[in-house]
């Protein structure tokens, strides 16, 4: 049986914390799909297609990792790609409260889907996409927080570079 996990999120942008969770989970699963969802309550800073391209480039050497964009319910997407596991990183207890609720809802929609939580490495726990966007938007350097050079892809307003 192929152990397929999806690691869903908006990844706007993909952070070193996200990278850490993926790298640490490689031995747990045969295949990991980094699934970029469309969160209707969030306005994106980096376009989904560009983020798919960037993350794919980051993991191009690892055949077990792929990146896909999706719309709709995460539990339904998992079913459509044959994933039985949903991978989530937890930075703190607030994350756990939120993620536990989501895990229960996903399990209700897809009875075969198990959520696996990994605790974020301590030195990365303070990193969030929201903070990184804010720093970048106001001209700050975010190179220490993300595994790619954001300035090669988007300007400070989130507009894609040509």
MOLIN-V222148 format. One record per helix or strand. SS is the DSSP state (H for helix, E for strand). FROM is the first residue (numbers start at 1). LEN is the number of residues. If there is no record, write none. Layout:
ss:SS from:FROM len:LEN
ss:SS from:FROM len:LEN
This chain:
ss:E from:4 len:6
ss:H from:16 len:13
ss:E from:31 len:7
ss:H from:48 len:11
ss:E from:65 len:6
ss:H from:74 len:7
ss:E from:85 len:6
ss:H from:93 len:17
ss:E from:114 len:6
ss:H from:122 len:3
ss:H from:129 len:9
ss:H from:150 len:3
ss:E from:154 len:1
ss:E from:160 len:1
